[in-house]
Amino acid sequence: MRMAATANVRAARFRELFAAHAAYVHRALLRLGVPRADAEDIMHDIFVSVYERLDELDPSRSPRPWLATFAFYAASNYRRRAKVRAEAPDAIAEEEAIAATPDPEAALDLRWRQAKVLTALQAIGNLEIRQVFIMHDIDGMTMTEIASALSILSSTGYSRLRLAREQFRGALERLLRGRTP
């Protein structure tokens, strides 16, 4: 009887974690270069691993750094084994989505800016450097959280962050001038 109650508590904890953070993990995968077509499948694989290791999650801390680590390793493995090609956007679905919005020009501008940011993120070639940038500057995590999640020194994290910012800024400037990074 006690084991069934423990299993129910574990399942409820997992459902809560998934509901609260699945979208975050999905966005993290996209930022790390996983094509949209594969990101959802990989996200589900991540959450299978998360369920298996749920007891390792410290309930007194935010789960995001822990989940970001799963996303980092999944994206790294994806890049190693996949023949990664530039994702060809589904132009028809994109046009339909933009046309369905109340302000198609604003939606188109937002999509253009999002595409530029994602392209600039991809220009940060080293995934370990990109991960620190995403966790710190996009997700708002502290360097202490990042260092703990990635098992690195804070000084290493700050060094990676500096490099990532330089690469991101340079890529974004080139993109805005009309050249590819």
C-alpha positions in Angstrom: 0.0 0.0 0.0 2.8 2.4 0.9 4.6 1.7 -2.3 1.5 2.6 -4.3 1.2 5.9 -2.5 4.8 6.7 -3.1 4.4 5.9 -6.8 1.3 8.2 -6.9 3.2 11.1 -5.3 6.1 10.6 -7.8 3.7 10.5 -10.7 2.0 13.7 -9.5 5.3 15.4 -9.0 6.4 14.5 -12.5 3.1 15.6 -14.1 3.5 19.0 -12.3 7.1 19.3 -13.5 6.2 18.4 -17.0 3.2 20.8 -17.2 5.2 23.7 -15.8 8.4 23.2 -17.8 7.8 21.3 -21.0 7.6 24.5 -23.0 10.8 25.7 -21.5 12.7 22.5 -22.4 11.2 22.7 -25.9 12.4 26.3 -26.4 15.8 25.4 -25.0 16.2 22.6 -27.6 15.3 25.1 -30.4 17.9 27.6 -29.1 20.5 24.8 -29.0 20.0 24.1 -32.6 17.6 21.2 -32.6 15.2 21.6 -35.6 11.6 22.2 -34.8 10.6 19.0 -36.5 12.7 16.9 -34.0 12.4 19.1 -30.9 9.2 17.7 -29.6 10.3 14.0 -29.8 13.6 14.9 -28.1 11.7 16.8 -25.4 9.7 13.7 -24.7 12.8 11.6 -24.5 14.3 14.1 -22.1 11.2 13.8 -19.8 11.5 10.0 -19.8 15.0 10.5 -18.5 13.8 13.1 -16.0 11.2 10.7 -14.7 13.9 8.1 -14.2 16.1 10.5 -12.3 13.3 12.5 -10.5 14.7 11.6 -7.1 17.9 13.6 -7.9 15.9 16.8 -8.2 16.4 19.1 -5.2 12.9 20.4 -4.4 14.3 23.4 -2.6 15.8 24.7 -5.9 14.4 25.8 -9.3 14.3 22.8 -11.7 15.2 24.9 -14.7 19.0 24.6 -14.4 18.6 20.8 -13.9 16.3 20.6 -16.9 18.6 22.8 -19.0 21.4 20.3 -18.4 19.2 17.6 -19.9 18.4 19.8 -22.9 22.1 20.6 -23.4 23.1 16.9 -23.4 20.2 15.9 -25.6 21.0 18.6 -28.2 24.7 17.7 -28.1 23.8 14.1 -28.7 21.4 15.1 -31.5 24.1 17.1 -33.2 26.6 14.3 -33.0 24.4 11.6 -34.5 22.2 13.6 -36.8 23.0 14.9 -40.2 21.9 18.4 -39.2 20.7 20.4 -42.1 19.2 23.9 -42.2 15.5 23.6 -41.3 13.4 24.5 -44.3 10.4 26.4 -43.0 7.0 25.3 -44.0 6.2 28.4 -46.0 2.4 27.7 -46.4 1.9 27.1 -42.7 3.9 30.2 -41.9 1.9 32.4 -44.2 -1.4 31.0 -42.9 -0.3 31.7 -39.3 0.7 35.2 -40.1 -2.5 35.9 -42.1 -4.6 34.6 -39.2 -3.2 37.2 -36.7 -5.0 40.5 -36.0 -1.9 42.5 -37.1 -0.1 40.5 -39.9 2.6 43.1 -40.3 3.5 43.0 -36.6 3.4 39.1 -36.6 5.7 39.1 -39.6 8.1 41.5 -38.0 8.1 39.4 -34.8 8.8 36.2 -36.8 11.6 38.0 -38.7 13.2 39.2 -35.4 12.9 35.7 -33.9 14.5 34.1 -36.9 17.4 36.5 -36.7 18.0 35.8 -33.0 17.8 32.0 -33.6 20.2 32.3 -36.5 22.6 34.4 -34.3 22.4 31.8 -31.6 23.3 29.1 -34.1 26.4 31.2 -34.9 27.7 30.5 -31.4 29.4 27.4 -32.7 30.4 25.8 -29.4 27.4 24.3 -27.7 28.9 24.6 -24.2 29.4 28.3 -24.7 25.9 28.8 -26.2 24.3 26.9 -23.3 25.8 29.3 -20.7 24.6 32.3 -22.8 21.1 30.9 -23.0 20.9 30.0 -19.4 22.3 33.4 -18.2 21.1 36.0 -20.7 17.9 34.5 -22.0 16.6 32.3 -19.1 17.9 34.7 -16.4 19.7 32.1 -14.2 22.5 33.1 -11.9 26.1 32.0 -12.7 26.0 30.0 -9.4 23.0 28.0 -10.7 24.7 27.6 -14.1 28.0 26.5 -12.7 26.3 24.0 -10.4 24.0 22.6 -13.2 26.9 22.2 -15.7 29.5 21.2 -13.1 31.9 24.0 -14.1 33.6 26.8 -12.1 31.9 30.1 -12.1 35.0 31.7 -13.7 34.7 29.2 -16.5 31.0 30.2 -16.9 31.9 33.9 -17.0 34.5 33.2 -19.6 32.1 31.2 -21.7 29.5 34.0 -21.3 31.9 36.7 -22.5 32.8 34.6 -25.6 29.2 33.8 -26.3 28.2 37.5 -26.1 30.9 38.5 -28.5 30.0 35.8 -31.0 26.2 36.5 -30.7 26.7 40.3 -31.0 28.9 39.8 -34.1 26.5 37.4 -35.7 23.6 39.7 -35.1 25.4 42.7 -36.5 26.2 40.8 -39.6 22.7 39.6 -40.0 21.3 43.0 -39.6 23.6 44.3 -42.2 22.3 41.6 -44.6 25.3 39.2 -44.4 25.1 35.7 -43.1 27.0 34.9 -39.9 
